[in-house]
Amino acid sequence: MYKMAIEFDVSVMFHSENTYAPVGKVKYSHPLHINDLAIDYPYLKIVICHVGNP
C-alpha cells in the first residue's frame, strides 16, 4: 500500500491522538511509532493528524 501511495503521489494519513473508544489504548497512537515507516519509505508523504495528546 505504501509503495502504491508513492507511485501515485498521494499522502497517507494517520490518526495520532486519543481514541473515541473507551477500550482504545493511547500508547498505540504515539506519533513516534510512525518513525520506522518514515525511515523505511523516505519518499512516502505522511500526514499525522491530531498530534497533541498524550
C-alpha positions in Angstrom: 0.0 0.0 0.0 2.8 2.4 0.8 4.6 1.7 -2.4 1.4 2.4 -4.3 0.9 5.7 -2.4 4.4 6.7 -3.6 3.8 5.6 -7.1 0.5 7.6 -7.4 1.9 10.5 -5.4 -0.7 10.5 -2.7 -0.4 11.1 1.1 -1.1 8.6 3.8 -2.8 9.9 6.9 -2.5 8.5 10.4 -4.7 9.5 13.4 -2.5 10.2 16.4 -4.4 11.2 19.5 -7.0 9.9 21.9 -9.4 7.3 20.6 -13.2 7.7 20.9 -13.4 4.1 22.1 -13.1 3.6 25.9 -11.0 0.4 25.3 -8.7 2.1 22.8 -5.1 2.2 24.1 -3.4 5.7 23.8 0.0 4.1 23.7 -0.6 2.9 20.2 -1.4 6.4 19.0 2.0 8.0 19.8 3.5 9.6 16.7 6.9 8.1 17.4 5.6 4.8 16.0 5.5 6.3 12.6 9.2 6.9 12.6 10.0 3.4 11.4 7.6 3.8 8.5 9.2 7.2 7.6 12.7 5.6 7.6 11.6 2.6 5.5 9.8 4.8 2.9 11.6 8.1 2.7 9.5 9.2 -0.3 6.2 8.5 1.3 4.1 11.6 2.1 2.9 11.1 5.7 0.3 13.3 7.4 0.0 12.8 11.1 -3.4 14.1 12.2 -4.4 15.4 15.6 -1.0 15.3 17.2 -1.1 16.6 20.7 -2.3 14.1 23.2 -0.7 12.5 25.1 
